[in-house]
Amino acid sequence: MKQKLISIIEKYDRISEKMAEPDIVTNVEKIKELSQEQKQLEEIVIVAKAYILLLEQIEEYKELSDSDDDELKMMAEEELISSEENQIKLEDQIKVLLLPKNPHDNKNLILEIRAGTGGDEAALFAADLYRLYTRFSERNNWKLKVIQSSGTGIGGFKEIIVALEGKGAYGKLKYESGVHRVQRVPKTETSGRVHTSAATVAVMPEAKDVDVSVNEGDLKIDTYRASGAGGQHVNKTESAIRITHIPTGLVVTCQDQSSQHKNRAAALKVLKSRLLAAEQDKVAKKRAAERKSLVSTGDRSAKIRTYNFPQGRVTDHRIHFTTHRLNEILDGDIIELIEELKIAEQQELLAAEVE
């Protein structure tokens, strides 16, 4: 482990030296690329230096514990016990930091929420989830932009697609993909009977051109008149866009932007992200089959969480985690859930490393 950490520290130092080279200093793109690479190594480098220093101290304490001076020997033995305990803690931390990182974790994301079973109540729950993620975005100072939405007359959503832009956005929300279930008494229910409804959430890293290559010849692009809320262009110009990716059959529509050009750009962004997500799902399913992953199966039809209103309870079924902070979670305070899921995934990865 020590030698591996030394190599990482040396790599970090080489990046620093390269960033100081005259031809690099003036290259904005290269500086940005190197800065991001260095930033990714920063945490492990700090821990690695502390670990290597601790190993040196342990060697010194071992030498002093052989001293003829009883007082010095006792002090060294006490320090040795404490240092070796710290060594175990640091090694556990380092093992987690050395786990392979998802290359998409730092990306922006595309979030899709769709009403599932439950009619109007499912659409209202989809709106609740949209508010949840909107509030979480605000807590993280992320930028949110609605790409496409299909509302209902009572304030729900049949579907809403948004782009979220912010540091580590995908890495934080990637665990949210799947079926979210709600158990509550609908506003339209007169007998007070609890109903169960559902909504599906898909979280996809925003795809760049380097991630996904889309051939224009593989696209069928149709224009049509927008309907519903959409500003002065509604029903006057054919500003709405429908893009069909012929090889996969994926269809993306967009009408919420102010022009045909903007709708086309937004629809392409969603299409590319869906194609990238499909590739990710293949990898996730293969990995899940190999090690029975609980957290990231790539199966978006899987029921992942239940929001039980009568009991004020939220349960994540993947990790059997329950909290009674329903109101706080619906207000976007989901960091506890995210951390628990992250720990579960890390434990799975560590177990796989041992195998």
FENPE-V336800 format. One record per pair of residues at least 12 apart in sequence whose ideal C-beta (glycine too) atoms are under 7 Angstrom apart, sorted by the first residue. I is the first residue (numbers start at 1). GAP is how many residues later the second one is. Records with the same first field share a line. If there is no record, write none. Layout:
I->GAP  GAP
This chain:
1->90  93
2->50  53
5->43  46  47
8->33  36  37  40
9->36  39  40
11->30
12->26  29  33
15->19  22  23
16->22
18->16
19->12  15
43->54
44->53  54
47->43  46  47  50
50->40
51->39  43
54->29  32  33  36
57->26
58->22  25  26  29
61->15  18  19  22
62->18
64->12
65->12  15
95->255
96->250
99->247  250
102->69
104->66  101
105->63  65  66
106->62  65
107->62  63  98  99
108->55  56  57  58  61  62  98
109->55  60  61  64  94  95  96  97
110->51  53  94  96  159  160  163
111->22  51  53  92
112->49  90
113->13  16  17  44  47  86  88
114->12  45  85  86
115->41  42  43  84
116->63  82  83  84
117->80  81
118->77  79  80
120->32  34  36  68
121->65  74  76
122->75  76  77
123->29  33  34  35
124->30  31  32
125->57  72  74
126->30  31  34  73
127->28  29  30
128->202
129->51  70  72
130->27  30
132->198  200
135->196  197
136->196  198
137->27  29
139->193
140->26
141->25
142->22  23  24  27
143->22  23
144->18  20
145->17  18
146->14  16  110
147->14  15  16  107  109  119  123
148->13  105  106  107  108
149->107
161->109
163->43  106
170->33  35
172->166
173->30
174->29
175->120  163  166
176->25  27
177->24  25  26  123
178->23  122  124  125  126
179->19  21  122  123  124  125
180->18  19  21  124  125  127
181->15  17  122  124  125
182->15  125
183->13  123  125  126
184->125
194->116
200->100
202->98
204->69  70  72  73
205->68  71
206->63  67
207->65  66  68  69
211->65
212->60  63  64
214->58
218->27  28  29
219->24  26
220->24  26
221->20  22
222->20
223->15  17  18  37
224->14  16  18
225->13  15
226->13  14  29
230->25  26
231->27
233->25
239->16  20  21  24
240->13  14  15  23
241->12  13  19  22  23  26
243->24  25  28
245->26
250->21  24
252->15  18  19
253->14
254->12  13
280->18
281->17
284->12  13  14
285->12  13  14
291->57  61
293->55
294->24  25  50  54
295->23  46  49  50  53
296->49
303->14
304->12  13  14
305->12
307->19
309->17
312->12  14
313->13
314->12  15
316->21
319->21  22  25
321->19
323->13
